[in-house]
Amino acid sequence: MIAASRALVCIRPATYESAEEAKQLTALFTGRAGTLENTVFALLEPDGVTRLARTGRSPSFDFRDAKEFAAELRRICARFPGKAGVAPAVPLYATVRLALDVAACDQRLLVLVRGEDKEADALLERLGPVAAEEALAGKLRFARAAAEAELHAIGGVPKDASLLVVRPGKFGLDGKVAASAPSTADAAALRKLLSDAVAAYQPGEKVYAEHVRAGRQAGAHWDTAIPQTDPNTPGGRRPPPPGGK
């Protein structure tokens, strides 16, 4: 299924972190309460509107198992072969704050590119194909730090580095730089830096119940951008602590 999905553009919506995205997701699927739920699954044509499968909370709403789902993805890719020669773009989260929490939740390193100048743009262009390579695909999360203020929760930030590899804190509210690179780093240097960082990162096993208990004891709290409306969230409508699902 993972191999079959790589020929598609896979998007992970922000759900309760974007009012605009929430409106689009609600148009695709709502639960029995008629409200946006925490997970929404949809397969859409390139127009972003026409549905290719039944929408729901997960692929299981329309597919019996992973084998059937993968077969359908391959059929879809045959219908929409895409354009040759288009370099993969870095899948950026909207904010450093959100990306840090997602990285902690997924137990992945966070890669940040600082600035909005031409050098940063060029660095992102070189980074895209490297991040999509088999050895690194899915093993990192990415965001762009447009302003230095976005890095306030991250420790050990080198003054002159343009790319930061960050180890997220336990609850996704802070982080620490584990490696960095200048804006001039070429594809080979980026590949080695990221590969070494991934190999060295051993976050350990996360047990959901223990994580929730530890988060509440520590007073870790996450305020969503819009109200959380999923009645299926453990504990009613009370969201879990940040850095965990």
SETI-56106 format. One record per residue (C-alpha): residue in one letter; y, x, z. Coordinates in Angstrom, 2 decimals, decimal comma, always signed. Each point is the difference from the previous one (the first is absolute). Last residue first. Layout:
> rest	yy	xx	zz
> A	Y	X	Z
...
***
This chain:
> rest	yy	xx	zz
> K	+10,67	-2,65	+19,27
> G	+1,46	+3,10	+1,62
> G	+3,06	+2,27	+0,07
> P	+2,23	-2,59	+1,56
> P	-1,31	-2,26	+2,77
> P	-1,75	-3,20	-1,05
> P	+2,12	-3,03	-0,95
> R	+0,25	-3,03	+2,31
> R	-0,59	-3,12	-2,05
> G	-3,18	-0,92	+1,85
> G	-1,49	+2,85	+2,03
> P	-1,79	+1,51	-2,96
> T	+1,92	-0,90	-3,19
> N	-1,55	-3,08	-1,59
> P	+3,14	-2,12	+0,40
> D	+1,79	+2,25	-2,55
> T	+3,74	-0,68	+0,10
> Q	+1,64	+3,34	+0,86
> P	+3,76	-0,54	-0,14
> I	+1,95	+2,25	-2,41
> A	+0,82	+3,71	+0,30
> T	-2,84	+0,50	+2,46
> D	+0,77	+1,36	+3,47
> W	-2,63	+2,48	+1,11
> H	-0,70	+0,74	+3,65
> A	-1,63	+2,80	+1,95
> G	+0,22	-0,78	+3,73
> A	-2,49	+2,75	+0,84
> Q	-2,37	-2,46	+1,66
> R	+0,34	-2,31	-2,98
> G	-0,79	+2,80	-2,41
> A	-2,95	+1,24	+2,04
> R	-1,54	-3,48	+0,07
> V	+0,49	-0,47	-3,74
> H	-1,48	+3,42	-0,74
> E	-3,00	-0,66	+2,24
> A	-0,69	-3,31	-1,74
> Y	+0,38	+1,58	-3,45
> V	-2,17	+3,06	+0,52
> K	+1,52	+2,92	-1,92
> E	-2,24	+2,96	-0,79
> G	+1,55	+3,45	-0,20
> P	+3,22	+1,09	-1,68
> Q	-1,46	+3,11	-1,67
> Y	+2,63	+1,39	-2,38
> A	-0,83	+3,56	-1,07
> A	-1,59	-0,95	-3,33
> V	+2,87	-2,36	-0,79
> A	+2,59	+2,71	+0,70
> D	-1,84	+2,59	-2,10
> S	-0,26	-2,40	-2,94
> L	+3,67	-0,96	+0,33
> L	+1,28	+3,58	-0,02
> K	-2,42	+1,13	-2,68
> R	+0,88	-2,85	-2,38
> L	+3,72	+0,39	+0,66
> A	-0,14	+3,72	-0,81
> A	-1,92	-0,66	-3,21
> A	+2,36	-2,79	-1,04
> D	+3,13	+2,14	+0,47
> A	+2,05	+0,35	+3,16
> T	+3,71	+0,32	-0,85
> S	+1,11	-2,74	+2,41
> P	-1,28	+2,10	+2,88
> A	-3,27	-0,70	+1,84
> S	-1,09	-1,23	+3,42
> A	-2,94	-0,14	+2,38
> A	-1,01	-1,72	+3,26
> V	+3,27	-1,81	+0,71
> K	-0,28	-2,23	+3,07
> G	-0,03	-3,76	+0,32
> D	+1,50	-3,01	+1,72
> L	-0,43	-3,74	+0,30
> G	-3,36	-0,15	-1,75
> F	-1,91	-0,81	+3,19
> K	-2,03	+3,18	+0,33
> G	+2,67	+2,20	-1,55
> P	+0,00	+0,69	-3,71
> R	-0,76	+3,52	-1,25
> V	+2,70	+0,71	-2,57
> V	-0,09	+2,01	-3,23
> L	+3,61	+0,65	-0,94
> L	+1,41	+0,70	-3,45
> S	+3,59	+1,17	-0,48
> A	-0,02	+2,77	+2,62
> D	+3,32	+1,68	+0,85
> K	+0,54	-0,96	+3,64
> P	-3,62	-0,13	+1,05
> V	-0,91	-3,29	+1,77
> G	-1,92	+0,73	+3,20
> G	+0,05	-3,51	+1,39
> I	+0,15	-3,33	-1,79
> A	+1,64	-3,03	+1,62
> H	+3,50	+0,81	-1,32
> L	-1,21	+0,55	-3,55
> E	+1,62	-3,14	-1,43
> A	+3,39	+1,31	+1,14
> E	-0,36	+2,78	-2,56
> A	+0,57	-2,53	-2,78
> A	-2,06	-0,76	-3,12
> A	-3,26	+0,82	+1,74
> R	-2,47	-0,93	-2,72
> A	-3,42	-1,29	+0,93
> F	-3,66	+0,87	-0,52
> R	-3,42	-0,60	+1,54
> L	-2,87	+2,44	-0,45
> K	-3,78	-0,06	-0,46
> G	-0,18	-2,76	-2,61
> A	-0,24	+2,41	-2,93
> L	-0,06	+3,60	+1,21
> A	-3,21	+1,53	-1,40
> E	-0,11	-2,35	-3,00
> E	+3,53	+0,81	-1,14
> A	+2,63	-2,72	+0,38
> A	+2,12	+1,97	+2,50
> V	+0,19	+2,92	-2,43
> P	+1,09	-2,24	-2,89
> G	+2,86	-1,47	+2,08
> L	+1,21	+3,18	+1,74
> R	+1,54	+1,58	-3,07
> E	+2,10	-3,11	-0,65
> L	+0,86	-0,27	+3,69
> L	+1,30	+3,57	-0,01
> A	+2,13	-0,74	-3,06
> D	+1,59	-2,97	+1,73
> A	+0,64	+2,10	+3,12
> E	+1,72	+2,64	-2,10
> K	+2,03	-2,67	-1,78
> D	+1,45	-1,29	+3,27
> E	-1,25	-2,78	+2,26
> G	-1,02	+1,99	+3,03
> R	-3,13	+0,98	+1,89
> V	-3,55	-0,52	-1,27
> L	-2,37	-1,10	+2,75
> V	-3,78	+0,29	+0,07
> L	-1,76	-1,90	+2,79
> L	-3,46	+1,05	+1,14
> R	-2,63	-2,71	+0,31
> Q	-1,54	-1,83	+2,92
> D	+0,42	-3,36	-1,76
> C	+2,04	-1,50	+2,85
> A	+1,82	+3,26	+0,62
> A	+0,87	+0,30	-3,69
> V	+1,08	-3,65	-0,07
> D	+2,31	+0,58	+2,99
> L	+1,59	+3,07	-1,54
> A	+0,41	-1,75	-3,35
> L	+1,82	-2,90	+1,65
> R	+2,51	+2,24	+1,77
> V	+0,41	+2,25	-3,03
> T	+1,07	-3,00	-2,04
> A	-1,01	-1,81	-3,20
> Y	-3,44	+1,57	-0,31
> L	-0,46	+2,24	-3,01
> P	-2,97	+0,08	-2,36
> V	+0,73	+3,29	-1,85
> A	+0,04	-0,63	-3,73
> P	-2,93	+0,75	-2,28
> A	+0,94	+1,65	-3,33
> V	-0,15	-2,27	-3,05
> G	-1,87	+1,75	-2,82
> A	-1,97	-3,00	-1,19
> K	+1,30	-3,49	+0,57
> G	-2,09	-2,69	+1,66
> P	-3,46	-1,22	-0,96
> F	+0,68	-3,66	+0,88
> R	-3,01	-1,97	-1,17
> A	-2,44	+2,83	+0,72
> C	+1,63	+0,45	+3,39
> I	-0,71	-3,64	+0,81
> R	-3,68	+0,38	-0,87
> R	-0,22	+3,12	+2,20
> L	+1,64	-1,87	+2,88
> E	-2,50	-2,83	-0,44
> A	-2,93	+2,41	+0,27
> A	+1,52	+1,56	+3,13
> F	+0,29	-3,43	+1,67
> E	-3,58	-0,90	-0,85
> K	-1,26	+3,28	+1,47
> A	+2,25	-0,31	+3,06
> D	-1,52	-3,36	+0,97
> R	+0,16	-3,75	-0,52
> F	+3,42	-0,06	-1,65
> D	+2,68	-2,69	+0,13
> F	+1,11	-0,37	+3,64
> S	-1,88	+3,21	+0,79
> P	+2,81	+1,90	-1,77
> S	+2,13	-0,47	+3,16
> R	+2,44	-2,41	+1,67
> G	+0,14	-2,33	-2,98
> T	+0,79	-0,14	-3,70
> R	-2,54	-1,15	-2,57
> A	-0,18	+2,39	-2,91
> L	+2,01	+1,16	-3,03
> R	+3,28	-1,59	+1,04
> T	+3,02	-0,02	-2,30
> V	+3,14	+1,09	+1,87
> G	+0,41	+3,78	+0,11
> D	+0,49	+0,16	-3,78
> P	-2,63	+2,76	-0,06
> E	-2,67	-2,62	+0,82
> L	-0,69	-0,71	+3,65
> L	-2,86	+0,45	+2,45
> A	+0,95	-1,32	+3,43
> F	-0,92	+0,65	+3,62
> V	+2,22	-0,97	+2,94
> T	-0,27	+1,38	+3,52
> N	+2,19	-0,75	+3,03
> E	+0,34	-3,69	-0,72
> L	+3,02	-1,77	-1,46
> T	+0,28	-3,58	+1,19
> G	-1,52	-3,32	-1,02
> A	-1,97	-0,28	+3,23
> R	-3,20	-0,02	-2,01
> G	+0,87	+3,37	-1,49
> T	+2,55	+0,81	-2,68
> F	-0,53	+1,63	-3,38
> L	+1,75	+1,08	-3,20
> A	+3,43	-1,54	+0,51
> T	-0,12	+1,24	+3,60
> L	-0,57	+3,51	-1,31
> Q	+3,10	-0,14	-2,19
> K	+2,20	-1,26	+2,84
> A	-1,46	+2,61	+2,36
> E	+0,87	+2,71	-2,52
> E	+3,67	-0,99	+0,11
> A	+0,05	-0,37	+3,78
> S	-1,45	+3,48	+0,39
> E	-1,67	+1,49	+3,08
> Y	-2,16	-3,02	+0,86
> T	-2,32	+0,43	-3,01
> A	+0,66	+3,61	-1,14
> P	-2,05	-0,41	-3,16
> R	-2,64	+2,61	-0,94
> I	+0,08	+0,35	-3,76
> C	-2,82	+1,22	-2,21
> V	+0,87	+0,66	-3,64
> L	-3,40	-0,10	-1,67
> A	-2,19	+2,76	-1,48
> R	-0,70	+1,30	+3,49
> S	-1,58	-3,31	+1,03
> A	-3,31	+0,73	-1,75
> A	-0,50	+3,23	+1,95
> I	+0,72	-1,76	+3,30
> M	-2,39	-2,81	-0,86
***
